[in-house]
């Protein structure tokens, strides 16, 4: 692999080689070879491999799971930085309504297999589970269940969450820069317990939203499942055409 006539550092040559492999031959969440295996396959030193993997992580092409290895990211480095990531608190203030959040529960739990996959952590890793009721002008709008990795937000507390928005805590207390919010949504009907919290009838229409939030290192720092009232909540998306 090494081109000794090139002035480009060896680790960047390896980055280019691995990036081509990732983009052309590998799938999202597929595991890369270990550092030892990469040194053998490409005939380079362990430090060269480590520098290359660090650069690939910076570019958003891979992510690391402690004790498991390095994996291909779901989103590539072409994703743009978000200047306006969706925030319920900010959105309600923008339309002239008074937002309020009620913390229903907050606890530290171990990641089950499905949650580990969604947060890109190892099974059994510590995560925080947060349930909130979001209101505007005193009207229940949305019921949310949020999961964040405790390895990143180790000192997160219910007291903090009662007084400040989650994304503000991310940025100011943990230096987390939000790069991308990947969201999907679909229509459904409210179950009895959901209807009770939202102040609607069992079977009324609701909107389900699922969000994965990525930081600037392409790590998932939030997974949220929300249930919003269809009669109160509007969801707007702006599309721009590419080149």
N, C-alpha and C positions, 0 to 999 in steps of 0.2 A: 504493500500500500504506500509506503513512504517514498516520496519523490525528493531525493537528496539534492537535486538541482533547484528546487523551489525555495524561495525566501520565506514562504509561509510557514509558521510554526507547525511542528508535527501534530500537535493536538488539534489544530484547526483543520488540517488535512483529514484527520480522523472524524472530526465533526461533519465535514462535507460528505464523507463516505457513509457515515451512519445516518445522516439526514436523508440521503437518497434511499437508503434501505428502508427507513421508517415510512417515507412518503409513498414509495412505490410498491413495497412488498408487505408491510405490516399493518395490523388492524389496531383500532383503539383498545387500550387496556391489555394488549399483548406484552408479555414479559421479554425484556432484552436479555442477551447473554450476560452472565456475571462478569465482574471486572477481570477475574482470572481467565475466563474463557475468551474475553475480548483481547487480552494481551497475547494469548496463544494464536488466535485467528489472524490478528493483524500485525503480529510481530513487533509490538511496541511495549513500553514500560507501563507499570501500574499507574504511575503518576500521570502519564500521558492520557491514559484511559479515564482517570478521575477528572482531569481538566476538561476533557471532551464531554463527559457526561454532565458536568456542571454547566458547560456552555449550552448544551442541548436543553437543560432544564430552564436556563435563563430565557431561551428562545421559545419556551412553552411547548416543546415537542415531547418531553418526557416528564414523568413525576416519579418520586421515590416513596416506597412504603418501607418503614423501618423493619428490618429483619426479614423482608421479603424480596427486595430487589428494585429494579428500575423498570418502569412500564411506559408504553406509548400513551400519550395524552389523548383525550377526546377532542380537544381543540388545538389547532396549530398556532404558530406565531403570527399568522395573518389576522387573528382576531384583534380588533382595535381597542384601545383603552377607552373606558366609558367615563365621560364627564358627567353624565346624569344617570346613575344607576337608580332604579326604582326604589323609592322609600315611601311607605304608607304615610308616615308622619309628614314628610315634605309635600307629598301630593295633596293631602287634605288641607294643609296650610295654603297651598297654592290656589286652591279653589275656594278659599274663604271659610273653611270649616275648622272646628276645633278638635284636634285629634286627642285621643286618650288610649292608653294601653293598660290592660289589667293582666297581671301575671297570674296564671292559673296554677302552674306548677313549674318547678325548676329542680333538676337533679342530675347528678353525675352517674352515668351508667356505662356498661360495657357494650361495645359495638357488636351487634349480631351480624351474621353473614350478609344479609341484604343491606344493612346500614353501612357496613364496612366497604362494600362495593360502591355504594353511592358517594361515600366520603373519601374514597381512595385511602383507607387506613386498613390496618390488620384487624382480623376478627379478635375481639376481646380488648382492643385498645379503648382507653377511656374517652368518652364523649359526653357532652352536655345535652340534655333534652329539655327543651323549653316550650311550654304551652302558653299562648297569649290570646286574649280577646281584644280585637282592635275596634274602637268606637270613634264616631265622628258626630259632634254635637250631641253626645249622649246616646246615639243610636248604634247598636251593635252592627258592625259591618263585615267582620272577617274573623274566623277562628283559625289560628296558626299553630302548627307543631314544627319546631325548628331544632336541628341537630348541628352542633359545631364540634370540631376535634379539640379535646382538652389538651393535647400536646402542643397546640398553638395558643389556645386561650386558657392557660393553666389557672389563672387567678380570677376568672370570670365569676361574678357573684350575682345573686338575685337582687341584692341591694343596688348594684350598679344599674341593672336592667329596669328597675322601678323608676329611675330618675332620668335615664338617658337613652336615646335611640341606639339600637344594636350596631348600626353601621358607624355611628359616631364613636362608639367604644372600640370597634375594630380599628378605626383610623387613628384615634388619639392615644389609646392605651396600648395598642399592639402593633402599630406601624404597618397595618395591613392596607394595601392599595388594591381596591376592587378593579379588576380588569374586564371581567365579563360576567353577565348574569344570563344563564341559559334557562329558559322558562318554557313550559308547556301548560296548556289549560284545556279543560273540557267541561261540558255541561253535565249536570247530574241532579239528583234530588236529595233533600236533606233527610238524614236519619233522625230518629227521635232525640238522641242526646245532642246532636248538632243543632237541631231546630230550637231546643231549649236555650242554648247559649246565644243563638242569633236572634231570638225573639220572633221566630216565624213558626209556621205550622209544619208538622211532620209531612214530608212529601213535597214541600215547596221547592221551586227551582233554585239551584245554587250553582256556583262556578268553582270548580276545583283547579287549583294552580300548584304546579310543582316547579321549584326553582333550585338550581345549583349555581352557587356564586363562586367565582374563581378569583384568586389574587394575582398579582403581577408576576408571580413565579409559576402560575398555572396550576396551583394547588386548590382543590375545593375546600373552601373555608365555611361553607354554609349549605345545608340541604333543608329546604322548607316545604311542607305540604300545607296548603291553605284551602279553606272553604269560605267562599264569599257569598253574601246575599245577592241574588240576581236582581232584586228590585231596588237595590241601593248602590251597587258597585258596578262601575263601567270600566272597561279595560281598553285602553287605546294603544295602538301600535303604529309607528310611522315606518314605512319602508322607503329606502332609497335605492335607485337602480345603480348597479355597478358599472364599471367601464364597458 
